[in-house]
Amino acid sequence: MHFFDVGKSAAQAEVQLLQQKAMRIGRQVALLLVAALLGFFSLITGHALLWAIFRYEFGFGPVLSPALVFFTDVFLALVFAFFGRRSYLYPAEVEAHLNRDRRLNELRQSLNLLSLATVFAGPLGRFIGAKLRRR
């Protein structure tokens, strides 16, 4: 009976771990989508503003101003992609990992005890027990 309880708690720990992982990935995807949408709108306005600053404030030519805007875009895209790809484990997910590992360990130990008990209670155990009782 203990074996099934341990297996059930190990399965529940795995479900909890998967739920925590899904919540973390869902939050990450939602934040990346909002960042992409806001980035798109600000990119349109920022391009015109940056081009005007490079062209009229710094006096760059009609070719160098768009080139500087382009390289600024590439740099910022790399920075945001780097920060968007980072993933942090939340404490609840770490706890779910530990809980699952603990339950699986308990399940393995229970299986070992069950197999050991089977050996002693099975035909071999009865044969050895009968020999010991005769002496």
C-alpha positions as CSV (number, residue, x, y, z in Angstrom):
1,M,0.0,0.0,0.0
2,H,2.9,2.4,0.8
3,F,4.3,1.8,-2.6
4,F,1.2,3.2,-4.3
5,D,1.1,6.2,-2.0
6,V,4.7,7.0,-2.8
7,G,4.0,6.7,-6.5
8,K,1.0,8.9,-6.3
9,S,3.0,11.6,-4.4
10,A,5.8,11.4,-7.0
11,A,3.3,11.9,-9.8
12,Q,1.8,14.9,-8.0
13,A,5.2,16.4,-7.5
14,E,5.9,16.0,-11.3
15,V,2.5,17.7,-12.1
16,Q,3.4,20.6,-9.8
17,L,6.8,20.9,-11.4
18,L,5.2,21.0,-14.9
19,Q,2.7,23.6,-13.8
20,Q,5.4,25.9,-12.4
21,K,7.5,25.5,-15.5
22,A,4.4,26.3,-17.7
23,M,3.7,29.4,-15.7
24,R,7.3,30.6,-16.0
25,I,7.4,30.1,-19.7
26,G,4.0,31.7,-20.1
27,R,5.1,34.8,-18.3
28,Q,8.2,35.0,-20.3
29,V,6.3,34.7,-23.6
30,A,3.8,37.3,-22.6
31,L,6.5,39.8,-21.6
32,L,8.4,39.2,-24.8
33,L,5.2,39.8,-26.9
34,V,4.5,43.1,-25.1
35,A,8.1,44.1,-25.5
36,A,8.0,43.3,-29.2
37,L,4.7,45.3,-29.7
38,L,5.9,48.3,-27.8
39,G,9.3,48.1,-29.5
40,F,7.7,48.1,-32.9
41,F,5.7,51.3,-32.2
42,S,8.6,53.1,-30.6
43,L,10.9,51.9,-33.5
44,I,8.8,53.8,-36.0
45,T,8.9,57.0,-34.0
46,G,12.5,56.6,-32.9
47,H,13.7,56.1,-36.5
48,A,12.4,59.4,-37.6
49,L,13.6,61.2,-34.5
50,L,17.1,59.6,-34.6
51,W,17.5,60.3,-38.3
52,A,16.5,64.0,-37.7
53,I,19.1,64.3,-34.9
54,F,21.9,62.7,-36.9
55,R,21.0,64.7,-40.0
56,Y,20.3,68.2,-38.6
57,E,22.0,68.3,-35.2
58,F,25.2,66.5,-35.9
59,G,25.4,67.4,-39.6
60,F,25.8,63.9,-41.0
61,G,25.0,63.4,-44.7
62,P,21.9,61.8,-46.2
63,V,23.7,58.4,-46.4
64,L,25.5,58.4,-43.0
65,S,22.4,59.3,-41.0
66,P,20.3,56.2,-42.0
67,A,23.3,54.0,-41.7
68,L,23.8,55.1,-38.1
69,V,20.1,54.6,-37.4
70,F,20.4,51.0,-38.8
71,F,23.5,50.1,-36.7
72,T,21.8,51.5,-33.6
73,D,18.8,49.3,-34.4
74,V,20.9,46.2,-34.8
75,F,22.7,46.9,-31.5
76,L,19.5,47.4,-29.6
77,A,17.9,44.3,-31.2
78,L,20.9,42.2,-30.0
79,V,20.6,43.7,-26.5
80,F,16.9,43.0,-26.2
81,A,17.2,39.5,-27.6
82,F,19.9,38.7,-25.0
83,F,17.7,39.9,-22.1
84,G,14.6,38.3,-23.5
85,R,16.3,34.9,-23.7
86,R,17.3,34.8,-20.1
87,S,15.3,32.5,-17.9
88,Y,15.1,32.6,-14.1
89,L,13.9,29.7,-12.0
90,Y,11.3,30.9,-9.4
91,P,11.5,29.6,-5.9
92,A,8.3,27.6,-6.3
93,E,9.8,25.8,-9.3
94,V,12.9,25.0,-7.4
95,E,10.8,23.6,-4.5
96,A,8.8,21.5,-7.0
97,H,12.1,20.1,-8.4
98,L,13.2,19.2,-4.9
99,N,9.8,17.7,-4.0
100,R,9.7,15.6,-7.1
101,D,13.3,14.3,-6.6
102,R,12.6,13.5,-3.0
103,R,9.4,11.6,-3.9
104,L,11.2,9.6,-6.7
105,N,13.9,8.7,-4.3
106,E,11.3,7.5,-1.8
107,L,9.7,5.5,-4.6
108,R,13.0,3.8,-5.5
109,Q,13.6,2.9,-1.9
110,S,10.1,1.5,-1.6
111,L,10.7,-0.6,-4.7
112,N,13.9,-1.9,-3.3
113,L,12.2,-2.9,0.0
114,L,9.3,-4.5,-2.0
115,S,11.6,-6.6,-4.1
116,L,13.6,-7.6,-1.0
117,A,10.4,-8.6,0.8
118,T,9.3,-10.6,-2.3
119,V,12.5,-12.6,-2.2
120,F,12.0,-13.5,1.4
121,A,8.3,-14.2,1.1
122,G,8.4,-16.0,-2.2
123,P,9.3,-19.6,-3.0
124,L,13.0,-19.2,-2.2
125,G,12.1,-17.6,1.2
126,R,9.7,-20.4,2.1
127,F,12.4,-23.0,1.1
128,I,15.1,-21.4,3.2
129,G,12.6,-20.9,6.1
130,A,11.6,-24.6,6.0
131,K,15.2,-25.7,6.1
132,L,16.0,-23.4,9.0
133,R,13.0,-24.6,11.0
134,R,13.9,-28.3,10.6
135,R,17.3,-27.8,12.2
